[in-house]
Amino acid sequence: MLFSNVSIDAVVHVDAPIRLTSAVIMGRLRPTLDRLGIRPDLLEELAGIRERRVWGGSTQVSEAATMAGKAALRASRVARAEIGLLISTSVSRDYVEPSIASVVHGQLGLADTCQNFDVGNACLAFLNGMDIAGSMIERGDIDHALIVDAEVSDEITEHTIARLNQPETTAEQFREEFASLTLGSGATAMVLGRSDLLPDGHRYLGGVTRAATAYSHLCRGTMQRMVTDTRDLLAAGLDLASRTFDAAKETLGWRPADLDEFVLFAPASNAAFTSAMLRRPPPNCNLSLTQLAMSARARRLARAALASPNAPSRLITCSHCEPSFCQRWAIAVGSFEYVVC
């Protein structure tokens, strides 16, 4: 899916206020670790995550998404009345009904003509939202769109620690729920619009996608529990990521040597992905953001953009361990060149 008249006007992130280190989590699990003979540094060593953020209170998903939406609108040149579409892409939820988007729409005071709905596709939904918004902008249905995402990991983290501390917990159960300890909290938002209305915006040119949904059973999660086959997920994900990377190179016309920065969704996947796909790292490879844990992908994109706001660069984000195994790459060109996968 390629676009000719879509630009990114603003992308922002909101960090949850409380830092929760991997050392603290493993310290709380010490009785189980000792009983099962598990090293206390295993989480940081295997996942590559030193800490994650949590809200530490009663913060709702819609509340955090609204924070990000407000920040994006402040950073954008687009007025609230001009937003024709609001999409919420959060994995976390406050309720089954109403939609997160409807709550955020009301809290932001957007126009009653602004369409609003949720899109769910695990951690890939933000990119799905960009594509949906891009298609509507390209067709002339709307001029501008706002995409928001917020994650609240406090509940699943606390439930996981409590379960794993039960005296009957086995080593197999610990392995199955280990990935739940990598989740983090935060929020992000992006404003997109017609390129002819945003001449200084960063062009969003589109991308390619590949799926291997036969492996969707390898990760199943609720707001209180997630079970993951991390080994098979990594192996299948790397294979899919490699095929998607090849398709992106052909469709988008770039080579690994062209890339200035490489930003991965999962810190632990840096070495494996770089070895499998790039053969050699680009100059600023693996901006691994080990303090964000496994939270919204666009927060990593925003962090990377803010790290070098004045230098032209290409940014790639990639996640190869998605429950849905839908891989997507996208590129935007402007004062920054974005490659988002």
N, C-alpha and C positions, 0 to 999 in steps of 0.2 A: 504494500500500500504506500504510494508516493503522493506527496502534496506539492503544490506550486504556489499556494497563497496562504500559508499558515505560519505564524511566528509565535515564539514564546516571549511574552513581555515581562514576566516576573516568576521566579520560583523561590520559595522560602521554606524554612524548617523551624519547628518549635521543639526544643528539647524538654522532656519531662525533667522536673527539678531535682530529683533525688538520684544520686549515683549508687548503684548496687554492684559491688565488685564480685567477680567470680570467686575470689578468696572467701568472702563473707558467705556466699551460698554454700560453698563446699565445707566451710566451718560449721554451718548449721546442719549439714548432713554427716558430720564426723562419726556419729555412732554407726551409721550404716556403712560408711567407707571403711571403718576399722573392721567391722564384722565381715565384709565381703572382700577385704584386701585391696581396696581401690585407692590409688594415690590421690592426695588432696589437690594436686596441681593438674589433674587430668582435664578438667573443664577448660582452663585457659590454654593448655598445651594442644589439645585436640581441636577445639573450636576457634582458637585464636582470638578470643574475646576476653579482655581484661575486666570490662565493666559494661553494664547496661543502665539505661535510665528507667525509672519508674515514677508514677505520679504520687504514690504514697498516700492516697486518700480516696475520696469519693468522686474523683474526676470522671465524667462520662465521656464516651467517645465523641458524641456530638459537641460537647463543650470544647474538647481539644481541637476538633476539626474546625470549629468556629474561630478559635484563636489563630490557627494557621490561615484560614480564609481572610480574616481581618488583616493579618500581616501581609498577605499577598496583595490585597487591594491597596494597602498603604504604599507598597513598593511599586505598584503598577500605575500607568497613566490612564487606565480605563476606569471610568466612573461606575459605581454600583448599578446605576440605572441602565448601563449599556451591556451588562452581563445577560446573555440570552440563554445560557445553559449552566447548570450546576450539577456536577457529578461527584458523589462520594464513593470512594473505592476501598473503604476500610475493611479489614478482615474482622476486627473486633466489632461488637454490636452492643447497643444499649437495649434494644428490644427486637423482637421479630417484626413487629409493626409499632409505630410508623417507620418509614425509611429514615436513615441518618440524614440524607440529603434534605428531606422536608424540614427537619428540625434546624439544620444549619441555614437553610434558605430563610426561615423565619427570623433566626437570630441575627443574620446579616442584613435583614431588611431589603432583600432583593425584590425586583419588580414581580408583579403577579403574572407577567408574560414570560418570565424566566422558567424554562423547563427544569425540573429537578428530579433526580432518581439515583438509586444506588447501582453500582456494578460490582459484582463479586467474582474474583478469580484468583484467590490466594494472593500472593505477593505480586502477581503480574497485573492486577486490576488497574493500577495507576496508568500503566502503559495502554491497557485497553481503553481507559478513559481518554487518554490523549488521542488515540485513534478515532474514537467516536466523535469527540469534539472536533478533531481535524477534518473528518468527513463532512460534518455539518457546516463547518466554516467554509470548506472548499465548495460545497454545493450552493452556498449563499443563504442557507437556512438561518444562520446567526452570524453576528459579527465578532462576538467575544464569548469565551467560556472560562469558567472557574472550576478547577478540579481540586478536591480536598481528600486527605487521607489522615486518619488518626488511629493509633493503636494503643491499647491499654492492656499491658501484660501482667499487671499486678496479681490478678485473680488466678491465672493459670500457674504462675510462678509459685505462689503460696500453696496452692492445692498440690502441686507436684512435689514440693519439699515435704509437705505433710505426709503424702502417700509413700514417698521413698524412705521416710524415717520410720515406717511401720516395721516392727520386728520380723514380720514374715516376708518382707521384700527380698526377692531373689536377684542374682546378678543379671539374669535375663530381663527382668522387669526394669532394673536400673538402666540397662542398655536401651530398652524400648522408649523410655521417657527422658533419656539424656538430652535429646535435642530441645526439649521443652525449656531447659535451663538456659538456652541461648537467646530466648526471646527478649525483646526490649520494648519500650514505650516512647511515643513521640508523635509528632504531627507534621504534615507538609501540605503545601498548596501551590498551584501553578495557574497563571493567567495566560491564556492563548487568544489569538485574534487574527484577523485578516492582515496579511503582510503589508498590503497597500495602506492600511490604517496605522501600522506600527513599523515605519520605515527603519527604525533603529533596533527592532527586535531581532531575536535569534531565530533564524528560519528552522522550522521543523519540516523535514523533507520526507519523513515516513520511515518505513522499515520492512523487514521480512519476519515471518514467523514459522516455526515448525513445532509439531506436537508429537508426544509419545505417551498418550494417555493410558496405554496398557499398564503403565507403572503407577497409576494414580493411587493404588492401594498401599503403596509403600509409606505413605504418611496420611494419617487420619486424625483430625483434631476437633475439639470443642473448646468452649471458653474455659473449661476446667481441666481438660486432659488431652494430651497429644501423644500418639504412639507412632514412632518412626523407625524404619529399617534403614539406618544411616549408611551402612556399607553399600547395599544394593542401590540405594537412591543416588549416592555419589557416582557409582560406576555407570548407571544408566544415564544420569544427568550429564556426565562428561561426554558420553557418546553423542547425546542429542545436541549439546552445546557446540561440539565440533562440527556437526552437520549444519547447524544454524549459522555458525561463524563462516563456513564456506559459502553458504547461500548469500549471506550479507556482503561478503567480499565481491561476489559476482554482481549482485543487484545494485549495490551502492557504489561500486567502482573504487574501492580502496584496498590497501594492503596493510598488513600488520606494521610494516615499517613507517607507514604514514601517521601512526597514532602517537600522540604526544603524552597522553595520560590514560591509564587503564584503571578503572574503579570497579571492584568486584563487590557484589552484594554480600557474599559470605566470606569473612576474613580467612577462614580456614581453607578456602578453595583457591587462594591466590597461587600457590606453587603448582598445584595440580593443573589448574586451568592454563596458566602461563606456559607450562611445559607442553601441554597437549595441543594448544592452539597456536601460540605465538612463535614457538621454537626459540625465540629470543625476546626478552622484554623490551618495550619501547622505553625511551629515555626516562620518563617519570612513571614507571609501571607500579601498580599495586599501591594505590592510595587507599590503604586498607581500613582506615577508620574503625579501629578495634574497640572504640568506646561507645559505639552505637548499637552493637549486638544485632540481632536479626529483627530489624524493624523496617519501616517504610523505605523502599528503594529510592524514592525521590529525595528523601532526607540526605542520602549519600551524594546524590547528584548536586543538591543545593550546597552541601558542605564543600564538595570539590570545586564548584564554581566560585564560592566565596573565598577559597584558599588562594586563588590567583585571578582576581576579577578583571585585571587590565591586560593580561597577556592572551593572545589568540591561542587556543588549544582545542584539542579534541578530547572528549571525555567518553569513556565507555563504562556502563554498568552492566553486570551480567550476573544472573543467578541460574545455576544449573541444577539445583535441588528443590524444585518446586513440586508440590503435591500434584498439580495438574500437568506437569511436564509440558507446558506450552512455552517455547522460547521465542523471544521477540527482540529484534534489533531495530533501532531507529536512528536517524541522523538529523541534526539541525545545523544550519550554517549561518553564521552572522559574525559579530565580533568574537563570539565563541563558536566553535564547531562541536556540536554534541553528537555523540553516538550513544544511544541508549539501548541496551539489550535486556 
